[in-house]
């Protein structure tokens, strides 16, 4: 005998819940293991780090010099003089005075605020200067998968733009801690542990990048506000893809988030906007955990195993979206969210008539709510997909 849609949905929800619980248990074990490894490593490397700091201070004191003079005509000052001998440095530095070290690095200071790559780099880059643009010119920064390595570190900086660079083989391709008013544009990040790492930062714009096949995350954000993630293509990640934790007032819009395990994960985060994204063919499109007052609107949520999951969350606004051909459109665990605008429109659900075969059209909406569970329902389900818009 063929099972009803309710029986099939219930079986899928039970299966999904078991998988989710198993996944959380694995993540928790992994965190414990990582903390244990970090503590062991710290006991070994702390004395070495102290010794290394002393050596760096001694080296810097002996090698610091004023930056070379710049022509009054405004012509480029080439700091990559051919054949100039330099001491080996494990990093490429852009110092506060504008100097590049080592001087034979494949990086040119065009003027006081504009730097341009002249070739591929095999050393991580530490930026110590504000108010600059670093143009990768399509070149690579290539790492060796070293633990804790950072391709381009712009921590504690303001008004820094990184554009048109490809970063592969680091723990963190772009690393930002306490950074503000900065941009990462038109770049490519792959085969790192994390593509873009943001913590305690604000007014960051991550736009028009390709972020794919990183081992851990495409983008990780924590304790950060007023940032924009837009027009990126983010694909093929087996972990959380975009993780946003303890953060508020951020906007994630116009991204393609496809073929990942968990497309977008909000943890203990509030008042973020997720709008106009194409969230397709993920195991789970969006998941909210201990999160509230977020807005999820004008998204195409298509062909996912689970479209949206919500656990222990409250008052998230989820409407004006298209839920199309997901195995399970929504999975709710102890959450009460808002699924329509309270006036006239909710979401489009491609399985609506499977659940409500006797419903009738009332202009743009059906006359029967789309019931998710006893605490969550869309009172104004749409009869046709809604058109996304530019915001």
C-alpha positions in Angstrom: 0.0 0.0 0.0 1.4 3.4 -1.0 2.2 5.6 2.0 0.6 9.0 2.4 2.6 12.2 2.1 2.4 12.7 5.9 3.9 9.2 6.5 6.7 9.9 4.0 7.3 13.3 5.5 7.5 11.9 9.0 9.9 9.2 7.9 12.1 11.9 6.3 12.0 14.1 9.3 13.0 11.2 11.6 15.8 10.2 9.3 17.0 13.8 9.1 16.8 14.3 12.8 19.0 11.2 13.4 21.5 12.5 10.8 21.5 16.0 12.4 22.1 14.6 15.9 24.9 12.4 14.6 26.4 15.3 12.8 26.3 17.5 15.9 27.9 14.7 18.0 30.7 14.4 15.4 31.3 18.2 15.5 31.4 18.2 19.3 33.9 15.4 19.3 36.0 17.2 16.7 36.0 20.4 18.8 37.2 18.5 21.9 39.9 16.8 19.8 41.0 20.1 18.3 41.2 21.8 21.7 43.3 18.9 23.0 45.6 19.1 20.0 45.9 22.8 20.4 46.8 22.6 24.1 49.5 20.0 23.3 50.9 22.1 20.5 50.9 25.2 22.6 53.0 23.5 25.3 55.5 22.7 22.6 55.5 25.9 20.5 55.2 28.6 23.2 58.9 28.4 24.2 59.8 28.3 20.4 57.5 31.3 19.7 59.1 33.3 22.5 62.6 32.5 21.1 61.4 33.5 17.6 60.0 36.8 18.8 63.3 37.7 20.3 65.0 36.8 17.1 62.6 38.9 15.0 63.1 41.9 17.3 66.8 41.6 17.0 66.5 41.2 13.2 64.1 44.2 12.8 66.4 46.4 14.9 69.3 45.6 12.6 67.5 45.9 9.3 65.0 48.6 9.6 65.5 51.5 7.1 63.4 54.3 5.7 61.4 53.6 2.6 63.0 54.6 -0.7 62.1 58.0 -2.0 59.2 58.3 -4.4 59.6 60.4 -7.6 57.8 63.8 -7.4 56.5 63.1 -10.9 54.2 60.5 -9.5 55.8 57.6 -11.5 55.9 54.1 -10.0 58.6 53.3 -7.5 59.8 49.7 -8.2 60.8 48.0 -5.0 61.4 44.7 -6.7 64.9 45.5 -8.0 66.4 42.6 -10.0 69.3 40.9 -8.4 69.2 42.7 -5.1 70.3 40.4 -2.3 68.0 40.2 0.8 67.9 38.1 3.9 65.3 35.3 3.9 61.9 36.2 5.5 59.1 33.7 6.1 56.6 36.4 5.3 56.0 39.3 2.9 55.4 42.5 4.9 53.7 45.7 3.9 55.0 48.0 6.7 53.2 51.0 8.1 55.7 53.3 6.3 54.8 51.7 3.0 58.0 49.6 2.6 57.7 46.0 1.2 59.9 43.4 2.8 61.7 41.4 1.4 62.5 43.9 -1.4 62.5 41.2 -4.0 58.9 40.1 -3.2 56.6 39.9 -6.3 54.8 43.0 -5.2 55.1 46.6 -6.5 54.3 49.8 -4.6 52.7 51.8 -7.4 52.0 54.7 -5.1 51.5 55.3 -1.4 48.0 53.7 -1.4 48.2 51.2 -4.3 50.1 47.9 -4.4 50.2 45.5 -7.3 51.4 41.9 -7.7 54.0 41.2 -10.4 54.0 37.4 -10.1 52.9 34.5 -7.9 53.9 34.5 -4.3 54.8 31.5 -2.1 55.0 33.3 1.2 52.1 34.6 3.4 51.5 38.3 3.4 51.1 40.4 6.5 49.6 43.9 6.0 50.6 46.5 8.6 49.4 49.6 6.7 45.9 51.2 6.5 44.2 52.9 3.6 45.6 50.8 0.8 44.5 48.6 -2.2 46.3 45.4 -2.9 45.7 44.3 -6.5 46.5 40.7 -7.1 46.4 41.2 -10.9 45.2 37.6 -11.2 48.3 36.1 -9.6 48.4 33.4 -6.9 49.5 33.3 -3.3 50.3 29.6 -2.7 50.8 28.0 0.7 51.8 24.5 1.9 48.9 23.7 4.1 50.8 24.7 7.2 48.8 24.6 10.5 47.6 28.1 11.4 48.9 29.7 8.2 47.3 32.9 6.8 47.5 33.7 3.1 46.8 37.5 3.5 46.5 38.8 7.1 44.8 42.2 7.4 44.0 42.0 11.1 43.8 45.3 13.0 43.6 47.2 9.8 41.1 49.7 8.4 40.2 50.7 4.8 42.2 47.9 3.1 40.9 46.5 -0.2 42.1 43.1 -1.6 41.1 42.5 -5.2 41.7 40.0 -8.0 43.9 37.5 -6.1 43.9 33.7 -5.9 44.8 32.2 -2.6 45.3 28.4 -2.1 46.9 26.1 0.4 46.5 27.9 3.7 44.6 27.4 6.8 43.0 30.8 6.3 43.1 32.4 2.8 42.0 35.8 4.1 42.3 36.5 7.8 40.6 39.5 9.5 40.5 40.1 13.2 39.4 43.6 14.5 39.4 44.8 10.9 37.1 47.6 9.7 35.9 49.3 6.5 37.7 46.8 4.2 36.9 44.9 1.1 37.7 41.5 -0.5 36.6 41.6 -4.1 36.7 39.5 -7.3 39.1 36.9 -5.9 39.3 33.1 -5.7 39.8 30.9 -2.6 40.1 27.2 -2.8 41.9 24.3 -1.1 42.3 26.2 2.2 40.8 25.2 5.5 38.8 28.4 5.4 38.3 30.9 2.6 37.6 34.1 4.6 37.9 34.3 8.3 36.3 37.3 10.1 36.2 38.0 13.8 35.4 41.1 15.9 35.2 43.1 12.6 32.7 45.5 11.1 31.9 47.2 7.8 33.6 44.4 5.8 32.5 43.8 2.2 33.0 40.4 0.7 31.8 40.6 -2.9 32.1 38.9 -6.3 34.4 36.1 -5.2 34.6 32.4 -6.1 35.0 30.3 -2.9 35.0 26.6 -3.5 36.3 23.3 -2.2 37.8 24.5 1.1 38.2 21.8 3.7 36.4 23.5 6.6 34.5 26.7 5.8 33.9 29.0 2.8 33.4 31.9 5.2 33.6 32.0 9.0 32.3 35.0 11.0 32.1 35.6 14.7 31.4 38.5 17.0 31.0 40.8 14.0 28.5 43.4 12.8 27.4 45.4 9.8 29.2 43.3 7.2 28.0 42.5 3.7 28.5 39.2 1.8 27.2 39.6 -1.7 27.4 38.3 -5.3 29.7 35.4 -4.4 29.7 31.9 -5.8 30.2 29.5 -2.9 30.2 25.8 -3.8 31.4 22.3 -2.8 32.1 22.5 1.0 31.5 19.5 3.2 31.2 21.4 6.5 29.2 24.6 7.4 30.1 26.6 4.3 29.0 30.0 5.7 29.1 30.1 9.5 27.8 33.1 11.3 28.1 33.0 15.1 27.3 35.6 17.8 26.9 38.2 15.1 24.2 40.8 14.2 23.1 43.2 11.5 25.0 41.5 8.7 23.6 41.1 5.2 24.1 38.0 3.0 22.6 38.7 -0.4 22.7 37.7 -4.1 25.0 34.8 -3.5 25.0 31.4 -5.2 25.3 28.8 -2.5 25.2 25.4 -4.1 26.3 21.8 -3.7 27.5 22.1 -0.1 26.6 20.2 3.0 25.2 23.0 5.1 24.9 26.2 3.0 24.3 28.9 5.7 24.5 28.3 9.5 23.5 31.0 12.0 24.4 30.3 15.6 23.3 32.6 18.4 22.9 35.4 15.9 20.3 38.1 15.6 18.9 40.7 13.1 20.8 39.5 10.1 19.4 39.7 6.5 19.5 36.7 4.2 18.1 37.9 0.9 18.0 37.2 -2.9 20.3 34.2 -2.7 20.2 31.1 -4.9 20.4 28.3 -2.3 20.5 25.1 -4.4 21.4 21.4 -4.1 22.8 21.5 -0.6 22.1 18.8 2.0 20.6 21.7 4.1 20.1 25.2 2.7 19.9 27.3 5.9 19.9 26.3 9.5 19.1 28.6 12.5 20.3 27.5 15.9 19.6 29.6 19.0 19.0 32.5 16.7 16.2 35.1 16.5 14.9 38.2 14.7 16.7 37.3 11.4 15.1 38.0 8.1 15.1 35.4 5.3 13.4 36.8 2.2 13.4 36.7 -1.6 15.6 33.5 -1.8 15.3 30.6 -4.2 15.6 27.6 -2.0 15.7 24.7 -4.5 16.5 21.0 -4.7 18.0 20.7 -1.2 17.5 17.7 1.1 16.2 20.2 3.7 15.4 23.8 2.7 15.4 25.5 6.0 16.1 24.1 9.5 15.3 25.9 12.7 16.3 24.7 16.2 15.7 26.4 19.5 15.1 29.7 17.6 12.4 32.4 17.8 10.8 35.1 15.7 12.8 34.7 12.5 11.0 36.2 9.5 10.9 33.7 6.7 8.7 34.8 3.8 8.7 35.9 0.1 10.9 32.8 -0.6 10.5 30.1 -3.2 10.7 26.6 -1.7 10.9 24.3 -4.8 11.5 20.6 -5.0 13.2 20.2 -1.6 12.9 16.7 -0.1 11.8 18.5 3.1 11.0 22.2 2.8 11.3 23.0 6.5 12.5 21.0 9.6 11.6 22.6 12.9 12.9 21.6 16.4 11.5 23.6 19.3 11.3 26.8 17.3 8.5 29.3 16.6 9.2 31.5 13.6 7.2 33.8 11.3 6.3 32.5 7.8 4.3 35.3 6.2 4.2 39.1 6.3 1.0 39.1 8.4 -1.0 40.9 5.7 -1.2 39.2 2.3 1.9 37.1 1.3 4.0 34.3 2.6 6.2 31.8 0.6 5.8 29.7 -2.5 5.8 26.0 -1.7 6.1 23.5 -4.6 4.5 20.7 -2.4 1.6 22.8 -1.4 -1.1 20.8 -3.3 0.4 17.5 -2.0 -0.5 18.7 1.5 -3.7 20.6 0.6 -5.3 18.9 -2.5 -8.6 20.6 -1.9 -7.3 24.2 -1.5 -8.7 26.9 -3.7 -7.0 30.0 -5.2 -7.7 33.5 -3.8 -6.0 35.7 -6.3 -2.2 35.2 -5.5 -2.6 33.0 -2.5 -4.3 29.8 -1.5 -7.3 29.8 0.9 -5.7 27.2 3.2 -2.5 27.8 5.3 0.6 25.8 4.7 1.0 24.0 8.1 4.6 23.2 9.1 3.7 22.1 12.7 1.5 23.2 15.5 3.6 26.4 16.1 4.6 27.3 12.6 2.5 28.0 9.5 2.3 30.2 6.5 -1.1 31.8 6.5 -0.8 33.3 3.0 1.0 30.6 0.8 1.6 31.8 -2.7 0.1 30.1 -5.8 3.1 30.9 -8.0 6.8 31.6 -7.4 7.6 35.1 -6.3 10.0 37.2 -8.3 13.2 38.0 -6.5 14.4 41.6 -6.5 17.5 43.7 -6.2 18.1 45.1 -2.7 
